[in-house]
């Protein structure tokens, strides 16, 4: 399973960021923290939030006194590529069926870094200022009408995608493929890096007592690993090869072992990451492929498996399965005839569905331990700290694996 993610900086008029107008959009925009997408009000107008209708403008937090800040909603906003600002908005009121969550922790994902650095991630492009972040957990502070499943004070993990629940894919249970899904920090939808966020109670999961808020935030990337292993068919006795020891690769390794894989090999080009995989991700063996060509890499990997061939990987026995995880290159050369003649299944992974209860069970039981992945912590709503956090995540400085943002009271 590959955890590699790449993105190309878009150029020209291909849907990428359009800088000449962004400051006018930013000044007039009301980019609310909500699960609703922003709709165009008129030709050339910015997208506006459906739920944050209490505030017509955004305010730089440095312009207000501490008393005002305490009563407002601080938000981490990506104004344009490589420009993160902390801005003030009104505290949102939960609509019927929603809860207002005081967000306490937000993890920085590779997609967040791509939006920050490039203004895009895969097919998604930033056009207007957007609240960043989608790996989140917090404490329920207020209930909207009709909410009975949660109480004020409950600690919850927020599943960031809100599907329509009416289309064929939703009815089949594969709501991650819903064409109308609204997903935190995926343009034009705002994310969760804010003091307060309103979110449907249905998509907020109460944390077990033994699971921390930081671990709750990591239910999001853990969900990718759970979904990937389900798609890959990982089961008791599986031999699994994970290509890439980034956070998703490490989590995929952990989940593979939790699902019963008997032997997991991890490859990467960074010895530090490989050592981390051995120490913290339950990898049975690791291989550095930096200086190996394809043939040598395949040989070394087979040797790592004791000359067996993995069931789930990129080069393995007939009847095996390839599972592609994350945003790779837009185009790849694949020997499809050989794959077909060997009955090799090639499956994709897009986000996840029906995973949060499993993730919480894995965390509460101790079968998966995500705590060691959090190597760096920063305050999430101070501009200098936020900038440093994103730079640390981008460069993996000082052995960074997962960077966690904290939002204090």
N, C-alpha and C positions, 0 to 999 in steps of 0.2 A: 504494500500500500504506500503510495507516494504522498508525502506531505509537502512537497516543494510547491512554491507559489511564485509566479512571476507576473509582472505587468509591464506594458510598454507605455511610455508617455505619449498620450494622444496629441496629434498635431492638427492644425487647420480647423475646418468646420465639420468635424466628424462627431460632434456631440460632446467635445471636451469643454473645459472651463473657458468662459469668455470674459477676460479680465476688463475690457473697457467699461463695462456697465456694472461691475460687481459692487462698487461702493454705493451707487444709487440704489441698487437692489437691497444692499445691506442696511442702508439708512431707513428704507421704507418697509423692510420685511418684518413680518411677525412670524418668526419660525418657531412655533411652539413645541414644547416637549410633549409629544402625544404619540399615540399609535396610529393616528390618521395621516394619510398622505396629504400633501398640500396641493390645492387645486389652483389653476391659473384663473385670475379674476378678469383679465382682459388681455388682448393681444399685447405682448411685450411686458406684461406685468409679472411680478415675482409670484412664487407659490406661497400661499399662506396656510397656517395651521387651521384645522377645523375646530380644535378644542381650546386653544389658548387665545381666547377672545377678550381677555381682560386688559391687554396692554398693547398699545398701538406702536410703540417703538421699543428698541432695545437700548440699554444704557451701559456704558463702560463702568465696571465696578469701581474703578479708581476715582470716579467722579462723585461718589456718594459716601456719606459717613457710615460708621459701623452700625448705628441703630437702624438705618434704612436697609443696609445689607442683610441684617438679621431677619427682616420681615419680607425679604424678596427671595427670588429663586435664582441662585447663581447657576450658570450653564457654561460648559466648555464648548465653544462654537468654532468650527472650522470655517473661517471667513472666505478663504481661498487657499490654494495649495501653499503649504508651508507657513500659513498664518493662523495660529490658534489664539483665540481671545476668550477671556472670562467675562461674561456679560450678565446683566441683571434682567430678569423678567418677573412678571407677577406670579404668585403661587397659584397653580392651576387648581380648579375645583373638579372633583371626580364626577363624571357623568353617570347616569344609571348603569349599573353593571360593572363599574370601574372602582378601583381603589387608588388613593394617592399614596405613593411610596416615598419615604425619605431614603433616597439611595445612599448607601454607605460604601460600597465597593464597586469598582468598574475595572475589568481587565482590559489591557490593550491587545488587540488582535492584529494579525498581519494585515487584514483588510483595512483597519483603521490607519495603519502606517501608510498603506498605499494611497488612501484618499488624502492623507496629510501631505505626502511627498509628491505624488503624481496628479492628484485631482481625479483619480479613477481607480477602479479595481475590476478587472475583467471587463464585462460589458456595461458596467455601471459608471456613470460620469457625474461629477459634481458641477452643478450650474449655479446654485444659490448657497448662501451660508447655511450650515447644517450643524446641529448638535451631534457630536461624535460619540462613539461608544455603544456597544451592544452586549457585552458580557457583564451582567449587573445583578446585584442583590441589595436588599434594603429592608426597611421596617415599615409596615403598614401604618399610616398616620390618619387616614380618613376613609370612610366608606361611602360609595355612591348608593343611590336608591336601589334596593333589591338585592344587595350583596349579603349573602348568608353563609358563605363558605369560609370567610376570613374574618378576623377581628382586628381591631386596632391593637398594635403592639406585636402582631405576628411578624416573624422574620421570614422573608420570602425570596426565592429566586425568580427572576422575570424571564420567561421565554420570549424572545424578542420578535418573533414573527406572528402576525395576526392574519390568518387566512380568511377567505370569504365564507367557508363552510357550506357553500351551495353548489359549487362546480363539481364536475365528474371526479376530478382528482381528490378533492376534499371528501366527497362521499365515499371514495375508495380508501380513505384513511391516509393518502399520500399528500397531505396538505402542504408539504414543503414545495410541491410543484404547482401550487395554485398561482395562476397568472395575476390574481388581484391581491396577493399577499402584501402586507405592509410590514416592513422589517426595519427594526431600529438601525439608524445610521446607514441606510441604503437610499441614496438620493431618489426622490426628494424628501424622504421620511426622516424626521429627527431621531436622534439616539438618546441614550440614557445617562450621559455624563452631565448630570444636573442634580441640584439638591433635592428637587421634587419632580416626580414623574407620575402622570396618571396612566394606568394600564388596566385592561380588562381583568377582573378577578379570575376568570377562567384560565388565564395564562400566567398566573402567579402561584407558585408552589411553596407551601409552607415547609420550612426547613426542619428536619429532625433536630432534637436538642444537641446531639453530638456533632452536628455539621455547622461550621462557622460561616459567617457571611462571606468571607473570602472564598471558601470552598463553594458556597452557593453561586457566586459569580462565575466560577469555573465550570459550573454545570453546562454552560454554553459550549465551550470548546470540547468538553467531555462528551457532549451530545454528538458532535461530529464523529468522534471516535467510536461511540456506540453504534451510530447509524452505519458507519463504514464497515464495522465488523459484522453487523447484520447483513449488509449487502454482500459482503465477501463470503458469508456462510461460515464464519469461524465457529468451530465446535470442538468438543472434547477430542483431543488427539491431533488437531490440525497442526501442520507445519507452516509457519507464517514468516514471510520476509517483508520487513518494513523499510522502505527506501526514504530516508530523510529523518533526521533526529531533531526536528523542530518541535514546538509544543504539540502540534497535532500528531506528528509521528510518535512522540513519546507517549502521549495518551492512547494512541492506537495500539501501541505495544502493551501498555498496562491492561487495556480492555481485552486484548486478545488472550492474555494469560488468565484474566478473570473469567473469560468465556470458555476456558478449558484447553487452549492451545498448548500442546506439549513442548514445543520448541519454537522460539522466536529469535530471528536474526535481524539486526538493525544495521543499515549502512548509512554512511554520511562521509563528508570530506573534512570534518572537524573532529579532532581527537577529543577535545573537551566535551563536545556534545555526546560522543560515543561513550566516554567514561561516565557521563551522567546517565545514559541509557542503561548501562550495566548496574550502576549504583542505585538508581531510583525508579527505573521503569520496568524492572523485571526481565530485561533482555538476557537471553541465554548466551548469545554471542554477538559480537559487533565486527564490522569490516569497514576500514577506511578505503574508499575507492578513488581517492584524489588522483593517484598516479597510475591507475589501472585502465587499460582499454576495455572494451566491452567483453572480449573473450576472456581476458585474465580476470576481470571482475566476476564473471559467471563462474569461473573455475574456483576462485577463492570462496565465493558464497556457497557453492556445493560442498567444499571442504568444511566450511563452518557448520553445515548441516550433517556432517559425517558422510558426505557423498550422496546423501538423500537429496531429492528435489522438493522444494517447498510446494505446498498445495495452493498457497495464496501469495502471489508476488508478481514480478514482471517477467521472469524467465523460469519456467517450472515444468513439471510433468504434464503429460497429456491429461485432459480432463480437469485441469486446474482453473484458477480464476484470477483475473487481473482486476483490481479495484483502484480506481483513480480518485484520489482525495485531494481537494484543493484546486486552486486556479493555476494550471500549468500553461505551457505555451499554447497560443491559439491554434497552431497546426503542428502535427507530429506525424512521423513516418512509422507506420505499423505494418508488420508482415501479416496481413489479414488472411491470405491463403493458407499460410502455415497454421495460423491460429484456428482457422476453420477446420482444417484437416485433422488437427489434434483436439478438436472440441474444447477449445479454450474459451471460457466466458470472459467478456470484457464489460465491466459495469462501472457506471459513474456514481458519484456521490454529490448531491447538492444539498447543503445544509443538513437537515434531519427532520424527523417527525416521530412523535410518540416516544420520546427518549427521556424526558426529565424525570419521571418516576423511577426509571431504571437507574439513572445517574445518581439520584438521591439514595437509592437502596445500596448501590455500590459504595458510595461515600460513607453512609451510616454504618455499613457492615465492616468497613475497613478493607474490603477486597481491592479497592483502588484508593491510593493515597496521593492526592494532588498537591499536598502542602509543599513538598520539596521543589515543585516547579516554580513557585513564587519566589524568585531570587531577588527582586528589587521592588521597593515600595516608594510611592511619592504621594504628596498631597495633590488631589485631582482638580481643585478649583483655585489654584494660584498660578498665574500665567508663567512665571519663571520655572516653577516646579513642573508644570504641565509640559512645557517645552523640553525640559530635561528628560522627562519620562518618555516622551515620544522619540527623542534622539537615542536614548538608551535602548528602546525596543527596536529601532531601525538598525542600529549598528551592532546589537548584541554585545555592547560594551561590558567589560568586566564579567564575562560569563553569563550575561542575562539570558534567561529562558522565558519566563513570564513576568511582565511588569504589571504591578497592581496599583491602581489609584484608590486613595482613601478620601472619603468626604466626611469631615468631622461634623459634629452637631452645630 
